[in-house]
Amino acid sequence: ELGFFGVICVIALFAVFEFYLRFLGIKIVECYQHYAREETRRRCLCVPSCSEYAILCLKKFMLIRALIRIRRRLFVTCTGADYRWDFP
């Protein structure tokens, strides 16, 4: 049995892990924005761009929900030939 202190420790560990992974995800997207070729970055047909959308999602939502929304944006919403407005 974990007890009250054990439950608090597990919740705190989860919160730190969640914060760290979201921070790491934002930094990875920022590196992509800085180092990716311009032809690759300009391919997005949405406003805000897919990388900006990913950063917004990682700041606004918990990690799992943010990753689901980012995946939907990349593989469902940002397809075709039309420009779209899609904010998180």
N, C-alpha and C positions, 0 to 999 in steps of 0.2 A: 504494500500500500504506500502510495506516494505521500499522502498527507497534504495539508494545506501548503506548507513550504515547498514541497516538491512540485505541486501544481503551479504555484507562482513561478518557480524556476523554469518549468517547461514553457509556460506562456512567455516569459521574458526571453528565453532562448529563441523561441519562434519569432518574436517581434524583432530581435536583433538580426536573425537570419533573413527575414523578409526584407528589412530595411537594406541590408548589405546587398542582397541580390538585385533589388530594384535600382540601387545606386550603381552597381556594376553594369546592369543593363543599359542605363542611361549613358554611362561612359563608353560602352561598346558602340552605341548608336552615334555618339558624338565623334568617335574615331572614324566610323564609316562616313559620316558627313565630311570629315576633314580629308580623308585619304582616298575615298572612292573616286573613280574617274567621273568627269562631269557628264559624259554620255550616259553613264549608268544612273547617276542621281537625277538627271533631267527626264528620265523615262516615266516618272510618276505622273498620272493624270488627275490627281486629286488635290484638293486644297483643304487643310494643310498637306504638305508632302507626307509620304509614308513614314519617313524617318522622324519628322516633326510630330506626327500622330503617335508614333511609338513612345517618344519622350513624354508627350502629354498623358498618354495612358499610364505609363509607369509612374508618373507623379500623382495621378488622380486615383487610380484603383490599386487594389491589392494585386500581388504578383500573378496569381493564376488567372484572375479575370482580365488583367492587362494583357497577358500572353494570348488568351483566347481572342480578345478584340484585335490585337495586332495581327494574328494569323488570319482572321476574317478579312481584315483590311488588305493584306498583301495578296491573298489568293482568291478573294471573291469580289471585293469592292473595286480594287484598282486593276480592273481588266476591261478590255474593250477599247473604244476610240473616243469616248466622250469624257469631257472634264466633269468632275463631280465635287460637290462640297460635302465633307463628311467630318464632323468634329466629334471627339469622344464625349 
